[in-house]
Amino acid sequence: MEIITAEEAAEAAKGLTFEIVWAALMENRLQLQETRKQFEEQNREWQKRMEESQKQIEESRKQMEESRKLADESHQKLEKSIAEVNRQLGGLGNSIGELTESMFSGALWSKFSEYGITVGSQSARKRFSDGDRVIAEADIFIENGEYAIPVEVKTRLTEKSVDGHIERIEVIRRYFDDKGDKRKLLGAVAGGMVTENMLKYAQDKGLFVLVQSGDSVTIADTPQGFKPREW
């Protein structure tokens, strides 16, 4: 800060009167009032914008809640519809599966006679249990004193069903071994729909394939040199 002397202050004060000083103070006061007024107007404008923004945010939040509610309701309706369709398809699938099993549940034992297998008995839904736990189930089970043949019946034969049946036969083989049952196991699959590729796939695995032939069921023709796999 620059320091002035008393003489310099006295010189600067020359010509100043109360009216001049008062007028300067009033001018400063007016400027301060105008500045305050502008500040208050800006503040009111800012508050107004904030209130409008808050209102818009609130409206957006309500719209989002309504949209989420509608989406939840639509999702619940869709889940119910899907569950109902699955229930109907499941029932239809079970009916078709039962029909296919009944189609192949005739006297299959007679079909194996040409292969030198004289079957003593045939049962449906044969279960193999380890205590209270079912470890395997054969749709049809054909047996005599020398052989046992688990048959898997499918509406449509697939590689997965063929491979799954082989795994099932291996489980039954272990079950037989645990029980001291020395009979040989053969495998057979049956299908309401069997493509040429699936017929070859199953026969290459050493399985008999049962197919529908007219109004009856027969063992599909086996390729030359076919030898059924024994477990």
Contacts in CASP RR format, 6 or more apart in sequence:
PFRMAT RR
TARGET T0000
AUTHOR 0000-0000-0000
METHOD contacts of the structure
MODEL  1
MEIITAEEAAEAAKGLTFEIVWAALMENRLQLQETRKQFEEQNREWQKRM
EESQKQIEESRKQMEESRKLADESHQKLEKSIAEVNRQLGGLGNSIGELT
ESMFSGALWSKFSEYGITVGSQSARKRFSDGDRVIAEADIFIENGEYAIP
VEVKTRLTEKSVDGHIERIEVIRRYFDDKGDKRKLLGAVAGGMVTENMLK
YAQDKGLFVLVQSGDSVTIADTPQGFKPREW
4 12 0 8 1.000
93 155 0 8 1.000
96 155 0 8 1.000
97 153 0 8 1.000
97 155 0 8 1.000
100 153 0 8 1.000
100 154 0 8 1.000
100 155 0 8 1.000
100 190 0 8 1.000
100 191 0 8 1.000
100 192 0 8 1.000
101 124 0 8 1.000
101 139 0 8 1.000
101 140 0 8 1.000
101 153 0 8 1.000
103 192 0 8 1.000
103 212 0 8 1.000
103 217 0 8 1.000
104 139 0 8 1.000
104 140 0 8 1.000
104 151 0 8 1.000
104 153 0 8 1.000
104 190 0 8 1.000
104 191 0 8 1.000
104 210 0 8 1.000
104 217 0 8 1.000
105 124 0 8 1.000
105 140 0 8 1.000
106 122 0 8 1.000
106 217 0 8 1.000
107 122 0 8 1.000
108 119 0 8 1.000
108 122 0 8 1.000
108 140 0 8 1.000
108 142 0 8 1.000
108 151 0 8 1.000
108 210 0 8 1.000
108 217 0 8 1.000
109 118 0 8 1.000
109 119 0 8 1.000
109 120 0 8 1.000
109 121 0 8 1.000
109 122 0 8 1.000
109 142 0 8 1.000
110 119 0 8 1.000
111 210 0 8 1.000
111 217 0 8 1.000
111 218 0 8 1.000
111 219 0 8 1.000
112 118 0 8 1.000
112 119 0 8 1.000
112 142 0 8 1.000
112 149 0 8 1.000
112 208 0 8 1.000
112 219 0 8 1.000
113 119 0 8 1.000
114 219 0 8 1.000
115 219 0 8 1.000
115 228 0 8 1.000
117 144 0 8 1.000
117 147 0 8 1.000
117 149 0 8 1.000
117 186 0 8 1.000
118 144 0 8 1.000
119 142 0 8 1.000
119 143 0 8 1.000
119 144 0 8 1.000
119 147 0 8 1.000
119 149 0 8 1.000
120 142 0 8 1.000
120 143 0 8 1.000
120 144 0 8 1.000
120 145 0 8 1.000
121 142 0 8 1.000
121 143 0 8 1.000
121 144 0 8 1.000
122 140 0 8 1.000
122 141 0 8 1.000
122 142 0 8 1.000
122 143 0 8 1.000
123 140 0 8 1.000
123 141 0 8 1.000
124 139 0 8 1.000
124 140 0 8 1.000
124 141 0 8 1.000
125 137 0 8 1.000
125 138 0 8 1.000
125 139 0 8 1.000
126 137 0 8 1.000
126 138 0 8 1.000
126 140 0 8 1.000
126 141 0 8 1.000
126 150 0 8 1.000
127 134 0 8 1.000
127 136 0 8 1.000
127 137 0 8 1.000
128 134 0 8 1.000
128 135 0 8 1.000
128 136 0 8 1.000
128 137 0 8 1.000
128 138 0 8 1.000
128 171 0 8 1.000
128 172 0 8 1.000
128 175 0 8 1.000
129 135 0 8 1.000
130 175 0 8 1.000
135 171 0 8 1.000
135 175 0 8 1.000
136 150 0 8 1.000
136 168 0 8 1.000
136 171 0 8 1.000
136 172 0 8 1.000
136 175 0 8 1.000
137 168 0 8 1.000
138 150 0 8 1.000
138 151 0 8 1.000
138 152 0 8 1.000
138 168 0 8 1.000
138 172 0 8 1.000
139 151 0 8 1.000
139 152 0 8 1.000
139 153 0 8 1.000
139 190 0 8 1.000
140 150 0 8 1.000
140 151 0 8 1.000
140 153 0 8 1.000
140 190 0 8 1.000
141 148 0 8 1.000
141 149 0 8 1.000
141 150 0 8 1.000
141 151 0 8 1.000
142 148 0 8 1.000
142 149 0 8 1.000
142 151 0 8 1.000
142 188 0 8 1.000
143 149 0 8 1.000
143 183 0 8 1.000
145 183 0 8 1.000
146 183 0 8 1.000
146 184 0 8 1.000
147 183 0 8 1.000
147 184 0 8 1.000
147 185 0 8 1.000
147 186 0 8 1.000
148 172 0 8 1.000
148 176 0 8 1.000
148 183 0 8 1.000
148 184 0 8 1.000
148 185 0 8 1.000
148 186 0 8 1.000
149 185 0 8 1.000
149 186 0 8 1.000
149 187 0 8 1.000
149 188 0 8 1.000
149 208 0 8 1.000
150 165 0 8 1.000
150 168 0 8 1.000
150 169 0 8 1.000
150 172 0 8 1.000
150 185 0 8 1.000
150 187 0 8 1.000
150 188 0 8 1.000
151 187 0 8 1.000
151 188 0 8 1.000
151 189 0 8 1.000
151 190 0 8 1.000
151 210 0 8 1.000
152 161 0 8 1.000
152 164 0 8 1.000
152 165 0 8 1.000
152 168 0 8 1.000
152 188 0 8 1.000
152 189 0 8 1.000
152 190 0 8 1.000
153 189 0 8 1.000
153 190 0 8 1.000
153 191 0 8 1.000
154 161 0 8 1.000
154 189 0 8 1.000
154 190 0 8 1.000
154 191 0 8 1.000
154 192 0 8 1.000
155 191 0 8 1.000
155 192 0 8 1.000
155 193 0 8 1.000
156 191 0 8 1.000
156 192 0 8 1.000
156 193 0 8 1.000
157 189 0 8 1.000
157 190 0 8 1.000
157 191 0 8 1.000
157 192 0 8 1.000
157 193 0 8 1.000
157 194 0 8 1.000
157 195 0 8 1.000
157 198 0 8 1.000
157 202 0 8 1.000
157 209 0 8 1.000
158 198 0 8 1.000
159 198 0 8 1.000
159 201 0 8 1.000
161 189 0 8 1.000
162 189 0 8 1.000
162 198 0 8 1.000
162 201 0 8 1.000
162 202 0 8 1.000
162 205 0 8 1.000
162 207 0 8 1.000
165 187 0 8 1.000
165 189 0 8 1.000
165 207 0 8 1.000
166 205 0 8 1.000
166 207 0 8 1.000
169 185 0 8 1.000
169 187 0 8 1.000
169 231 0 8 1.000
170 231 0 8 1.000
172 185 0 8 1.000
172 231 0 8 1.000
173 185 0 8 1.000
173 231 0 8 1.000
176 182 0 8 1.000
176 183 0 8 1.000
176 185 0 8 1.000
184 230 0 8 1.000
184 231 0 8 1.000
185 230 0 8 1.000
185 231 0 8 1.000
186 208 0 8 1.000
186 228 0 8 1.000
186 229 0 8 1.000
186 230 0 8 1.000
186 231 0 8 1.000
187 206 0 8 1.000
187 207 0 8 1.000
187 208 0 8 1.000
187 228 0 8 1.000
187 229 0 8 1.000
187 231 0 8 1.000
188 207 0 8 1.000
188 208 0 8 1.000
188 209 0 8 1.000
188 210 0 8 1.000
188 219 0 8 1.000
189 202 0 8 1.000
189 207 0 8 1.000
189 208 0 8 1.000
189 209 0 8 1.000
189 210 0 8 1.000
190 209 0 8 1.000
190 210 0 8 1.000
190 211 0 8 1.000
190 217 0 8 1.000
191 209 0 8 1.000
191 210 0 8 1.000
191 211 0 8 1.000
191 212 0 8 1.000
192 211 0 8 1.000
192 212 0 8 1.000
194 209 0 8 1.000
194 211 0 8 1.000
194 220 0 8 1.000
199 209 0 8 1.000
199 211 0 8 1.000
199 220 0 8 1.000
200 223 0 8 1.000
202 209 0 8 1.000
203 209 0 8 1.000
203 220 0 8 1.000
203 222 0 8 1.000
203 223 0 8 1.000
203 226 0 8 1.000
205 229 0 8 1.000
206 226 0 8 1.000
206 227 0 8 1.000
206 228 0 8 1.000
206 229 0 8 1.000
207 228 0 8 1.000
207 229 0 8 1.000
208 219 0 8 1.000
208 220 0 8 1.000
208 222 0 8 1.000
208 228 0 8 1.000
209 219 0 8 1.000
209 220 0 8 1.000
210 217 0 8 1.000
210 218 0 8 1.000
210 219 0 8 1.000
210 220 0 8 1.000
211 217 0 8 1.000
211 218 0 8 1.000
211 219 0 8 1.000
211 220 0 8 1.000
END
